[in-house]
């Protein structure tokens, strides 16, 4: 009887050991699968970020190329055309031709100014020389000059970056968002403000016109017409930040939060 009890106990022990072994094997297998899935997800995210970074960098290189072409080639041709036009003696013209001459000179001056403006917009020299805040202020002054738009800025001057490429992405987002406000919002005023909160830059663009909700932004950025919004989202992903479109009682806000490296000491 004791032998039978012993054998039963051993059998139960072996069965329990087998069950535990099977459970451990299943758990180990699930853990390996989870680790593999996490590794694959991380790899896909890295590949996506690399593609986005390549697209953004390529866009910036193309902007610089176009800016230099406009400045060096188109600008030079227009300046040459202006010199030829100024070589015409006005006193040899009749009244009708004088009016045409004045109009032609006025239009040519406008074109030269516009080409210079486009070239400066595409190029990021002012950003590299004077920083993000001054570049935003300069851009706002330029796009609202001569308009009835009331535009203000309240930017945190404590912000100093260690990564100029990040500033270029932030600046391009501000450009795109402000241009959208000017084109589509029918707003009479907008304000751009920023606050440096530790290692995060919080940027807010407010306007009192017609804007987007977050749901509309998420929908439009996947459409062909939403290329500008898609570019904004790509830059947000590249910066590892967030963007939120909010409708309020007095207008619309775009909240942008970006983790940044600054030149401030750690104890500040």
LINQUIQUI-V700821 format. One record per backbone hydrogen bond with DSSP energy under -1.0 kcal/mol. CO is the residue of the C=O (numbers start at 1). NH is the residue of the N-H. If there is no record, write none. Layout:
CO:NH ; CO:NH
This chain:
1:5 ; 2:6 ; 3:7 ; 4:8 ; 5:9 ; 6:10 ; 7:11 ; 8:12 ; 9:13 ; 10:14 ; 11:15 ; 12:16 ; 13:17 ; 14:18 ; 15:19 ; 16:20 ; 17:21 ; 18:22 ; 19:23 ; 20:24 ; 21:25 ; 22:26 ; 23:27 ; 24:28 ; 25:29 ; 26:30 ; 27:31 ; 28:32 ; 29:33 ; 30:34 ; 31:35 ; 32:36 ; 33:37 ; 34:38 ; 35:39 ; 36:40 ; 37:41 ; 38:42 ; 39:43 ; 40:44 ; 41:45 ; 42:46 ; 43:47 ; 44:48 ; 45:49 ; 46:50 ; 47:51 ; 48:52 ; 49:53 ; 50:54 ; 51:55 ; 52:56 ; 53:57 ; 54:58 ; 55:59 ; 56:60 ; 57:61 ; 58:62 ; 59:63 ; 60:64 ; 61:65 ; 62:66 ; 63:67 ; 64:68 ; 65:69 ; 66:70 ; 67:71 ; 68:72 ; 69:73 ; 69:74 ; 70:75 ; 73:77 ; 74:78 ; 75:79 ; 76:80 ; 77:81 ; 78:82 ; 79:83 ; 80:84 ; 81:85 ; 82:86 ; 85:88 ; 89:92 ; 90:93 ; 94:98 ; 95:99 ; 96:100 ; 97:101 ; 98:102 ; 99:103 ; 100:104 ; 101:105 ; 102:106 ; 103:107 ; 104:108 ; 105:109 ; 106:110 ; 107:111 ; 108:112 ; 109:113 ; 110:114 ; 111:115 ; 112:116 ; 113:117 ; 114:118 ; 115:119 ; 116:120 ; 117:121 ; 118:122 ; 119:123 ; 124:128 ; 125:129 ; 126:130 ; 127:131 ; 131:135 ; 132:136 ; 133:137 ; 134:138 ; 135:139 ; 136:140 ; 137:141 ; 138:142 ; 139:143 ; 140:144 ; 144:147 ; 150:190 ; 152:192 ; 154:194 ; 156:159 ; 160:263 ; 163:167 ; 164:168 ; 165:169 ; 166:170 ; 167:171 ; 168:172 ; 169:173 ; 170:174 ; 171:175 ; 172:176 ; 173:177 ; 174:178 ; 175:179 ; 176:180 ; 177:181 ; 178:182 ; 179:183 ; 180:184 ; 181:185 ; 185:210 ; 188:150 ; 189:208 ; 190:152 ; 191:206 ; 192:154 ; 193:204 ; 195:202 ; 197:200 ; 199:260 ; 200:197 ; 201:258 ; 202:195 ; 203:256 ; 204:193 ; 205:254 ; 206:191 ; 207:252 ; 213:217 ; 214:218 ; 215:219 ; 216:220 ; 217:221 ; 219:222 ; 220:223 ; 223:226 ; 226:230 ; 227:231 ; 228:232 ; 229:233 ; 230:234 ; 231:235 ; 232:236 ; 233:237 ; 234:238 ; 235:239 ; 236:241 ; 237:240 ; 242:257 ; 244:255 ; 246:253 ; 251:248 ; 252:207 ; 253:246 ; 254:205 ; 255:244 ; 256:203 ; 257:242 ; 258:201 ; 261:162 ; 265:268
